[in-house]
Amino acid sequence: MSDTQHLSTGSKKPIFPDDGVLKLYSMRFCPYAHRVHLVLDAKNVPHHDTYINLREKPEWFLQVSSSSKVPALELVKEPGNPVLIESLIICDYLDEKYPEVPLYPKDPLKKAQEKILIERFGQFITAFYRLVLHENPAQLRDTDLYAGLDIYEEELGKRGTEFFGGSKPGMLDYMIWPWCERFASLKFSMGDGYELNPERFGSLLKWRDLMLQDRAVKCFYLDGQTHNKYMSSRRAGNADYNMLYNEAKRAKLE
Amino acid sequence: MSDTQHLSTGSKKPIFPDDGVLKLYSMRFCPYAHRVHLVLDAKNVPHHDTYINLREKPEWFLQVSSSSKVPALELVKEPGNPVLIESLIICDYLDEKYPEVPLYPKDPLKKAQEKILIERFGQFITAFYRLVLHENPAQLRDTDLYAGLDIYEEELGKRGTEFFGGSKPGMLDYMIWPWCERFASLKFSMGDGYELNPERFGSLLKWRDLMLQDRAVKCFYLDGQTHNKYMSSRRAGNADYNMLYNEAKRAKLE
């Protein structure tokens, strides 16, 4: 794994070899950037990663991407070094540009249905953040959180396959995974009740265990406790982007 | 043009011939549904239109589309009569399914760049609604409104083509058009100042005049005064969906 130091205001732009390899601008705990890492890794597309401190962005980053958002993908082989933004647009681009490991179904209707399911996952995402960013989450009801997963449980049961993509994860699997991985952080912040009920979510629980064995998922995986530690820092208004970098540095010194 | 009566609670589901033709569920003044009309008309794809009263939705509409949102496109030739929702997903589907009149560039990078420009138009859409739905719009500044158009003016100038799509409108042209058409309603609700400044928006003004001559745009066009009349009813909390239908009925009786 690459160096996860997040670069800040005043930093120098990192220099990578002139090798035509894609440059991904990311933040280690950003679930939208996570989507792009998953697709790049699933398709074995080499990439140089640069992590950005989103509170104190480097001046040079605004020149890379006018929106100064992550994820941003710089296509260094294309004339003018164009930069793509928006996780879903980047992932769709990667699926068209690197078709050797296709992630969408070929059939336009099936592809559109996958996109609708990716879009509808927004209900879960909204409920998830309402919970984890709330100062007093115990006051909130978690009804919306679980309701947002019901259609995926039903859909997976109906398909009868291991993954939404069939025998291998597809675009839908990877686009919803970042928040499913982070679900495991809830029991640390909210208490033991925050587990998926095996009676209600039998298919999704099996899916989760299979996803955890997927190579691309493993490449960028963090456990629930680590996600929770980052989310706690963010909730406290002091997002600790360099948490992993500093831990690794301390471990080296010891 | 089809009958624009909007069906309400208690209505019967309209029966169309068993001809395999797509069924589009729409609302005559909905800019998102407008996008789908434009793409269907640009591609000459036949469709049966059903207009829905969004405040008092027909009971049968919930069975057609579980989200009960418009636009919704029912694919009657496909097994199980699947229904697609979300304007951009529907339009992307139509572009893949009916490739004879392609609306996106073939090159994955250029396609992704069009999608980013479609996505970024959200800034204008947000500013537009903030203005037209505000009870006292005179209190608001319109800075964001014009700022949201600057990148399109610049982009069109850079491309040097008549349309964003080249010599014919493409997906970007059609996806932003519904709100550009509605821009002409502002001078009726807000006063004469709401015109695009020819010095700042020279390319976009030429583009607007050319778009107004496009066949697909003409098929579903309404003038600024009509859009304003509908928006006024919506602002007053009493969206007059059947405004055009009732006017046509009255005209017949006279």
Interface residues (C-beta under 8 A of the other chain):
Chain A: S67 L75 E78 P82 L84 I85 E86 I89 I90 D92 Y93 E96 K97 P108 L109 K111 A112 Q113 K115 I116 E119 R120
Chain B: S67 L75 E78 P82 L84 I85 E86 I89 I90 D92 Y93 E96 K97 P108 L109 K111 A112 Q113 K115 I116 E119 R120
